[in-house]
Amino acid sequence: MGSLPGRVFQFWLIASCILVLVFIVAPLARTVVSPDAEQMWKTLGDPDVLRSVGLSMGASAMAAVLSLIMGTPLAYILARREFAGKKIVESLIDLPIMIPHPVIGIAFLTLAGRNNWFGGLLASMGIEMMGTVTGITVVLFFVGLPFYINTAKAGFESVAPRLEKVSRSLGAGPGATFFRVTLPLCRRAMLVGMIMCMARALSEFGAVVIVAYHPMIAPVLMFERFTAYGLKYSQPVAVILIVVSLLFFIALRVVSRPQRRDA
């Protein structure tokens, strides 16, 4: 038998692990089993619920695509270049994670509202941010972008620079090397980043509810039903979001699983 301090330490490790797992799983599991079958079927056939879930998925997917297009160059530069102010840029990228999300909604409302010159400029171009799918997508892009950039950056860093040098020495230009060598080698990391971005965007509430209460994404609809009708009518929507989040989690684990290499 081990010493008393050793046994106490082992008990503390095991008990802490169990408590943390119960703390995470218990409320989610209780929520999933709370609605009865009739409630769930009724909710699954509710046009408002289907519309809000579809909007959430579509806007989140668009945010992930925007992150791929706009975030990939910055992720590559941060992975391959050293320059003055790099740490500041990396900190700015993480800023959306740290800022309270209602503040993000207020910030976009301040910048792109009708009373601001920039908002007026967008309106003159036919682009409306407040209360539109465009506004929802932009906000989701904002909150999800750091997850994509950081993951893609790690992917670019995992690609040996010598491979790019070999490509350049064989006559390929910087662009050809990037698209034919670097991108294929880190496509898995980029896909993981897109999934993380989309999953994070799907869960957003605080910023969206300020920028666009209508049309309702799923988290806003759940909040609206909770405040209007109570817990019973919001639980089925919560179950749907839990299931969708679980699917994202499974996809993330499958995609990020290391590839087996033959000996």
C-alpha atoms as a printed R data frame, in Angstrom:
    type eleno elety resid chain resno       x      y       z
1   ATOM     1    CA   MET     A     1   0.000  0.000   0.000
2   ATOM     2    CA   GLY     A     2   1.142  3.513  -0.665
3   ATOM     3    CA   SER     A     3   1.644  6.190   1.948
4   ATOM     4    CA   LEU     A     4  -1.306  8.170   3.252
5   ATOM     5    CA   PRO     A     5  -0.322 11.364   1.356
6   ATOM     6    CA   GLY     A     6  -0.028  9.293  -1.822
7   ATOM     7    CA   ARG     A     7  -3.483  7.770  -1.371
8   ATOM     8    CA   VAL     A     8  -4.965 11.186  -0.642
9   ATOM     9    CA   PHE     A     9  -3.347 12.545  -3.801
10  ATOM    10    CA   GLN     A    10  -4.730  9.691  -5.912
11  ATOM    11    CA   PHE     A    11  -8.186 10.166  -4.407
12  ATOM    12    CA   TRP     A    12  -8.038 13.886  -5.190
13  ATOM    13    CA   LEU     A    13  -7.074 13.198  -8.821
14  ATOM    14    CA   ILE     A    14  -9.818 10.631  -9.398
15  ATOM    15    CA   ALA     A    15 -12.519 12.534  -7.506
16  ATOM    16    CA   SER     A    16 -11.724 15.770  -9.355
17  ATOM    17    CA   CYS     A    17 -11.919 14.022 -12.737
18  ATOM    18    CA   ILE     A    18 -15.269 12.454 -11.880
19  ATOM    19    CA   LEU     A    19 -16.713 15.716 -10.558
20  ATOM    20    CA   VAL     A    20 -15.624 17.665 -13.644
21  ATOM    21    CA   LEU     A    21 -17.119 15.081 -16.005
22  ATOM    22    CA   VAL     A    22 -20.381 15.006 -14.055
23  ATOM    23    CA   PHE     A    23 -20.421 18.810 -14.007
24  ATOM    24    CA   ILE     A    24 -20.192 18.867 -17.816
25  ATOM    25    CA   VAL     A    25 -22.431 15.943 -18.697
26  ATOM    26    CA   ALA     A    26 -25.203 16.134 -16.076
27  ATOM    27    CA   PRO     A    27 -26.953 19.380 -17.137
28  ATOM    28    CA   LEU     A    28 -26.745 18.503 -20.831
29  ATOM    29    CA   ALA     A    29 -28.018 14.964 -20.307
30  ATOM    30    CA   ARG     A    30 -30.850 16.191 -18.094
31  ATOM    31    CA   THR     A    31 -31.859 18.720 -20.749
32  ATOM    32    CA   VAL     A    32 -31.865 16.081 -23.497
33  ATOM    33    CA   VAL     A    33 -34.209 13.747 -21.596
34  ATOM    34    CA   SER     A    34 -36.523 16.485 -20.272
35  ATOM    35    CA   PRO     A    35 -38.889 17.000 -23.255
36  ATOM    36    CA   ASP     A    36 -41.292 14.170 -23.960
37  ATOM    37    CA   ALA     A    37 -41.578 12.568 -27.392
38  ATOM    38    CA   GLU     A    38 -44.684 14.561 -28.301
39  ATOM    39    CA   GLN     A    39 -42.944 17.862 -27.561
40  ATOM    40    CA   MET     A    40 -39.907 16.888 -29.605
41  ATOM    41    CA   TRP     A    41 -41.920 15.769 -32.643
42  ATOM    42    CA   LYS     A    42 -43.973 18.938 -32.493
43  ATOM    43    CA   THR     A    43 -40.837 21.056 -32.296
44  ATOM    44    CA   LEU     A    44 -39.144 19.170 -35.130
45  ATOM    45    CA   GLY     A    45 -42.161 19.936 -37.316
46  ATOM    46    CA   ASP     A    46 -42.381 23.588 -36.287
47  ATOM    47    CA   PRO     A    47 -41.621 25.796 -39.331
48  ATOM    48    CA   ASP     A    48 -40.184 28.553 -37.122
49  ATOM    49    CA   VAL     A    49 -37.747 26.139 -35.503
50  ATOM    50    CA   LEU     A    50 -36.701 24.607 -38.816
51  ATOM    51    CA   ARG     A    51 -36.253 28.066 -40.299
52  ATOM    52    CA   SER     A    52 -34.126 29.282 -37.385
53  ATOM    53    CA   VAL     A    53 -31.937 26.166 -37.347
54  ATOM    54    CA   GLY     A    54 -31.478 26.407 -41.112
55  ATOM    55    CA   LEU     A    55 -30.550 30.080 -40.802
56  ATOM    56    CA   SER     A    56 -28.056 29.281 -38.044
57  ATOM    57    CA   MET     A    57 -26.443 26.546 -40.104
58  ATOM    58    CA   GLY     A    58 -26.354 28.611 -43.286
59  ATOM    59    CA   ALA     A    59 -24.967 31.762 -41.671
60  ATOM    60    CA   SER     A    60 -22.402 29.727 -39.708
61  ATOM    61    CA   ALA     A    61 -21.286 27.935 -42.876
62  ATOM    62    CA   MET     A    62 -20.927 31.251 -44.681
63  ATOM    63    CA   ALA     A    63 -18.887 32.596 -41.752
64  ATOM    64    CA   ALA     A    64 -16.600 29.563 -42.047
65  ATOM    65    CA   VAL     A    65 -16.175 30.112 -45.798
66  ATOM    66    CA   LEU     A    66 -15.359 33.784 -45.210
67  ATOM    67    CA   SER     A    67 -12.824 32.731 -42.588
68  ATOM    68    CA   LEU     A    68 -11.216 30.394 -45.118
69  ATOM    69    CA   ILE     A    69 -11.005 33.107 -47.767
70  ATOM    70    CA   MET     A    70 -10.038 36.044 -45.563
71  ATOM    71    CA   GLY     A    71  -8.170 34.305 -42.757
72  ATOM    72    CA   THR     A    72  -5.890 31.946 -44.685
73  ATOM    73    CA   PRO     A    73  -3.465 34.636 -45.965
74  ATOM    74    CA   LEU     A    74  -3.074 36.114 -42.481
75  ATOM    75    CA   ALA     A    75  -2.594 32.673 -40.924
76  ATOM    76    CA   TYR     A    76   0.109 31.905 -43.489
77  ATOM    77    CA   ILE     A    77   1.921 35.195 -42.919
78  ATOM    78    CA   LEU     A    78   1.885 34.690 -39.143
79  ATOM    79    CA   ALA     A    79   3.249 31.168 -39.562
80  ATOM    80    CA   ARG     A    80   6.004 32.049 -42.014
81  ATOM    81    CA   ARG     A    81   7.041 35.643 -41.377
82  ATOM    82    CA   GLU     A    82   8.693 37.486 -38.516
83  ATOM    83    CA   PHE     A    83   7.933 41.201 -38.431
84  ATOM    84    CA   ALA     A    84   7.647 44.100 -36.027
85  ATOM    85    CA   GLY     A    85   4.339 44.057 -34.204
86  ATOM    86    CA   LYS     A    86   3.634 40.363 -34.845
87  ATOM    87    CA   LYS     A    87   2.694 39.749 -31.209
88  ATOM    88    CA   ILE     A    88   0.299 42.682 -31.365
89  ATOM    89    CA   VAL     A    89  -1.357 41.264 -34.483
90  ATOM    90    CA   GLU     A    90  -1.715 37.856 -32.815
91  ATOM    91    CA   SER     A    91  -3.267 39.518 -29.778
92  ATOM    92    CA   LEU     A    92  -5.704 41.468 -31.960
93  ATOM    93    CA   ILE     A    93  -6.793 38.242 -33.645
94  ATOM    94    CA   ASP     A    94  -7.667 36.767 -30.243
95  ATOM    95    CA   LEU     A    95  -9.529 39.898 -29.164
96  ATOM    96    CA   PRO     A    96 -12.996 38.665 -30.289
97  ATOM    97    CA   ILE     A    97 -12.580 35.714 -27.917
98  ATOM    98    CA   MET     A    98 -11.957 37.972 -24.925
99  ATOM    99    CA   ILE     A    99 -14.492 40.763 -25.513
100 ATOM   100    CA   PRO     A   100 -17.985 40.227 -24.031
101 ATOM   101    CA   HIS     A   101 -20.134 39.395 -27.028
102 ATOM   102    CA   PRO     A   102 -22.903 41.922 -26.347
103 ATOM   103    CA   VAL     A   103 -20.111 44.490 -26.647
104 ATOM   104    CA   ILE     A   104 -19.388 43.130 -30.123
105 ATOM   105    CA   GLY     A   105 -23.026 43.655 -31.060
106 ATOM   106    CA   ILE     A   106 -22.941 47.216 -29.741
107 ATOM   107    CA   ALA     A   107 -19.701 47.860 -31.641
108 ATOM   108    CA   PHE     A   108 -21.200 46.724 -34.953
109 ATOM   109    CA   LEU     A   109 -24.355 48.682 -34.233
110 ATOM   110    CA   THR     A   110 -22.213 51.763 -33.613
111 ATOM   111    CA   LEU     A   111 -20.148 51.262 -36.758
112 ATOM   112    CA   ALA     A   112 -22.794 50.135 -39.226
113 ATOM   113    CA   GLY     A   113 -25.954 51.677 -37.811
114 ATOM   114    CA   ARG     A   114 -28.051 53.981 -39.952
115 ATOM   115    CA   ASN     A   115 -26.923 57.037 -37.969
116 ATOM   116    CA   ASN     A   116 -23.254 56.404 -38.708
117 ATOM   117    CA   TRP     A   117 -21.599 57.532 -41.922
118 ATOM   118    CA   PHE     A   118 -20.267 54.039 -42.601
119 ATOM   119    CA   GLY     A   119 -23.698 52.546 -42.110
120 ATOM   120    CA   GLY     A   120 -25.098 55.178 -44.446
121 ATOM   121    CA   LEU     A   121 -22.454 54.312 -47.021
122 ATOM   122    CA   LEU     A   122 -23.361 50.632 -46.834
123 ATOM   123    CA   ALA     A   123 -27.052 51.486 -47.137
124 ATOM   124    CA   SER     A   124 -26.353 53.546 -50.255
125 ATOM   125    CA   MET     A   125 -24.733 50.440 -51.739
126 ATOM   126    CA   GLY     A   126 -27.772 48.336 -50.854
127 ATOM   127    CA   ILE     A   127 -26.039 46.599 -47.934
128 ATOM   128    CA   GLU     A   128 -28.048 46.575 -44.718
129 ATOM   129    CA   MET     A   129 -26.457 45.204 -41.563
130 ATOM   130    CA   MET     A   130 -29.095 45.644 -38.897
131 ATOM   131    CA   GLY     A   131 -31.832 43.021 -38.799
132 ATOM   132    CA   THR     A   132 -30.580 41.097 -41.834
133 ATOM   133    CA   VAL     A   133 -28.914 37.799 -42.655
134 ATOM   134    CA   THR     A   134 -25.914 39.823 -43.825
135 ATOM   135    CA   GLY     A   135 -25.523 41.337 -40.376
136 ATOM   136    CA   ILE     A   136 -25.852 37.931 -38.724
137 ATOM   137    CA   THR     A   137 -23.211 36.443 -41.023
138 ATOM   138    CA   VAL     A   138 -20.771 39.297 -40.402
139 ATOM   139    CA   VAL     A   139 -21.121 38.967 -36.632
140 ATOM   140    CA   LEU     A   140 -20.663 35.189 -36.773
141 ATOM   141    CA   PHE     A   141 -17.617 35.679 -38.998
142 ATOM   142    CA   PHE     A   142 -16.205 38.073 -36.391
143 ATOM   143    CA   VAL     A   143 -16.571 35.682 -33.451
144 ATOM   144    CA   GLY     A   144 -15.476 32.569 -35.360
145 ATOM   145    CA   LEU     A   145 -12.482 33.994 -37.246
146 ATOM   146    CA   PRO     A   146  -9.910 33.613 -34.409
147 ATOM   147    CA   PHE     A   147 -10.592 29.888 -34.183
148 ATOM   148    CA   TYR     A   148  -9.909 29.411 -37.882
149 ATOM   149    CA   ILE     A   149  -6.800 31.608 -38.023
150 ATOM   150    CA   ASN     A   150  -5.149 30.018 -34.992
151 ATOM   151    CA   THR     A   151  -5.835 26.485 -36.226
152 ATOM   152    CA   ALA     A   152  -4.722 27.215 -39.796
153 ATOM   153    CA   LYS     A   153  -1.610 28.955 -38.466
154 ATOM   154    CA   ALA     A   154  -0.669 25.823 -36.526
155 ATOM   155    CA   GLY     A   155  -1.210 23.812 -39.706
156 ATOM   156    CA   PHE     A   156   1.085 26.060 -41.745
157 ATOM   157    CA   GLU     A   157   3.728 25.884 -39.004
158 ATOM   158    CA   SER     A   158   3.653 22.082 -39.218
159 ATOM   159    CA   VAL     A   159   4.687 22.184 -42.889
160 ATOM   160    CA   ALA     A   160   8.470 22.058 -43.187
161 ATOM   161    CA   PRO     A   161   9.762 25.242 -44.886
162 ATOM   162    CA   ARG     A   162  12.295 23.110 -46.788
163 ATOM   163    CA   LEU     A   163   9.449 21.651 -48.857
164 ATOM   164    CA   GLU     A   164   8.551 25.133 -50.057
165 ATOM   165    CA   LYS     A   165  12.215 25.853 -50.738
166 ATOM   166    CA   VAL     A   166  12.508 22.697 -52.840
167 ATOM   167    CA   SER     A   167   9.436 23.742 -54.827
168 ATOM   168    CA   ARG     A   168  10.900 27.196 -55.411
169 ATOM   169    CA   SER     A   169  14.256 25.710 -56.435
170 ATOM   170    CA   LEU     A   170  12.458 23.642 -59.076
171 ATOM   171    CA   GLY     A   171  11.098 26.792 -60.668
172 ATOM   172    CA   ALA     A   172   7.695 27.188 -59.026
173 ATOM   173    CA   GLY     A   173   6.735 30.702 -58.019
174 ATOM   174    CA   PRO     A   174   5.478 31.727 -54.571
175 ATOM   175    CA   GLY     A   175   1.842 31.394 -55.607
176 ATOM   176    CA   ALA     A   176   2.275 28.001 -57.248
177 ATOM   177    CA   THR     A   177   4.224 26.744 -54.241
178 ATOM   178    CA   PHE     A   178   1.519 27.937 -51.875
179 ATOM   179    CA   PHE     A   179  -1.370 26.364 -53.776
180 ATOM   180    CA   ARG     A   180   0.353 23.166 -54.934
181 ATOM   181    CA   VAL     A   181   2.547 22.345 -51.937
182 ATOM   182    CA   THR     A   182   1.591 24.205 -48.775
183 ATOM   183    CA   LEU     A   183  -2.210 24.173 -48.968
184 ATOM   184    CA   PRO     A   184  -2.546 20.436 -49.724
185 ATOM   185    CA   LEU     A   185  -0.289 19.605 -46.780
186 ATOM   186    CA   CYS     A   186  -2.327 21.583 -44.273
187 ATOM   187    CA   ARG     A   187  -5.816 21.070 -45.681
188 ATOM   188    CA   ARG     A   188  -6.712 18.942 -42.646
189 ATOM   189    CA   ALA     A   189  -5.833 21.766 -40.246
190 ATOM   190    CA   MET     A   190  -7.793 24.225 -42.374
191 ATOM   191    CA   LEU     A   191 -10.838 21.941 -42.346
192 ATOM   192    CA   VAL     A   192 -10.560 21.589 -38.566
193 ATOM   193    CA   GLY     A   193 -10.391 25.380 -38.321
194 ATOM   194    CA   MET     A   194 -13.521 25.761 -40.440
195 ATOM   195    CA   ILE     A   195 -15.402 23.257 -38.286
196 ATOM   196    CA   MET     A   196 -14.324 25.076 -35.119
197 ATOM   197    CA   CYS     A   197 -15.307 28.414 -36.637
198 ATOM   198    CA   MET     A   198 -18.713 27.101 -37.682
199 ATOM   199    CA   ALA     A   199 -19.334 25.437 -34.319
200 ATOM   200    CA   ARG     A   200 -18.442 28.626 -32.473
201 ATOM   201    CA   ALA     A   201 -20.594 30.724 -34.778
202 ATOM   202    CA   LEU     A   202 -23.529 28.360 -34.327
203 ATOM   203    CA   SER     A   203 -23.502 28.959 -30.571
204 ATOM   204    CA   GLU     A   204 -23.387 32.759 -30.739
205 ATOM   205    CA   PHE     A   205 -26.180 34.679 -29.048
206 ATOM   206    CA   GLY     A   206 -25.020 37.865 -27.326
207 ATOM   207    CA   ALA     A   207 -23.797 39.763 -30.375
208 ATOM   208    CA   VAL     A   208 -26.482 38.543 -32.769
209 ATOM   209    CA   VAL     A   209 -29.407 39.429 -30.515
210 ATOM   210    CA   ILE     A   210 -28.301 43.078 -30.643
211 ATOM   211    CA   VAL     A   211 -27.488 43.289 -34.340
212 ATOM   212    CA   ALA     A   212 -30.385 41.171 -35.637
213 ATOM   213    CA   TYR     A   213 -33.069 39.903 -33.265
214 ATOM   214    CA   HIS     A   214 -35.039 39.124 -36.413
215 ATOM   215    CA   PRO     A   215 -34.664 36.981 -38.458
216 ATOM   216    CA   MET     A   216 -34.111 34.630 -35.534
217 ATOM   217    CA   ILE     A   217 -31.239 32.214 -35.412
218 ATOM   218    CA   ALA     A   218 -31.756 29.151 -33.214
219 ATOM   219    CA   PRO     A   219 -30.175 30.504 -29.980
220 ATOM   220    CA   VAL     A   220 -32.274 33.678 -30.233
221 ATOM   221    CA   LEU     A   221 -35.425 31.642 -30.879
222 ATOM   222    CA   MET     A   222 -34.670 29.506 -27.828
223 ATOM   223    CA   PHE     A   223 -34.230 32.642 -25.710
224 ATOM   224    CA   GLU     A   224 -37.447 34.142 -27.087
225 ATOM   225    CA   ARG     A   225 -39.435 31.015 -26.266
226 ATOM   226    CA   PHE     A   226 -37.937 30.857 -22.789
227 ATOM   227    CA   THR     A   227 -38.842 34.460 -21.983
228 ATOM   228    CA   ALA     A   228 -42.303 34.224 -23.569
229 ATOM   229    CA   TYR     A   229 -43.438 30.712 -22.643
230 ATOM   230    CA   GLY     A   230 -41.013 29.340 -20.067
231 ATOM   231    CA   LEU     A   231 -38.573 26.473 -19.734
232 ATOM   232    CA   LYS     A   232 -40.843 23.762 -21.131
233 ATOM   233    CA   TYR     A   233 -41.091 25.361 -24.584
234 ATOM   234    CA   SER     A   234 -37.415 26.255 -24.834
235 ATOM   235    CA   GLN     A   235 -36.079 22.802 -23.914
236 ATOM   236    CA   PRO     A   236 -36.845 21.079 -27.257
237 ATOM   237    CA   VAL     A   237 -34.956 23.794 -29.138
238 ATOM   238    CA   ALA     A   238 -32.081 23.373 -26.690
239 ATOM   239    CA   VAL     A   239 -32.052 19.636 -27.385
240 ATOM   240    CA   ILE     A   240 -31.782 20.279 -31.124
241 ATOM   241    CA   LEU     A   241 -28.829 22.612 -30.574
242 ATOM   242    CA   ILE     A   242 -27.139 20.089 -28.279
243 ATOM   243    CA   VAL     A   243 -27.483 17.371 -30.929
244 ATOM   244    CA   VAL     A   244 -26.158 19.648 -33.677
245 ATOM   245    CA   SER     A   245 -23.224 20.665 -31.463
246 ATOM   246    CA   LEU     A   246 -22.517 16.998 -30.762
247 ATOM   247    CA   LEU     A   247 -22.409 16.314 -34.498
248 ATOM   248    CA   PHE     A   248 -19.864 19.108 -34.909
249 ATOM   249    CA   PHE     A   249 -17.857 17.633 -32.041
250 ATOM   250    CA   ILE     A   250 -17.824 14.202 -33.693
251 ATOM   251    CA   ALA     A   251 -16.841 15.712 -37.048
252 ATOM   252    CA   LEU     A   252 -14.037 17.635 -35.362
253 ATOM   253    CA   ARG     A   253 -12.696 14.491 -33.691
254 ATOM   254    CA   VAL     A   254 -12.857 12.495 -36.918
255 ATOM   255    CA   VAL     A   255 -11.135 15.155 -39.015
256 ATOM   256    CA   SER     A   256  -8.460 15.973 -36.430
257 ATOM   257    CA   ARG     A   257  -7.610 12.318 -35.800
258 ATOM   258    CA   PRO     A   258  -3.988 11.675 -36.865
259 ATOM   259    CA   GLN     A   259  -3.633  9.766 -40.102
260 ATOM   260    CA   ARG     A   260  -2.216  6.271 -39.848
261 ATOM   261    CA   ARG     A   261   1.026  5.795 -41.689
262 ATOM   262    CA   ASP     A   262   2.259  2.484 -42.930
263 ATOM   263    CA   ALA     A   263   5.546  1.416 -41.446
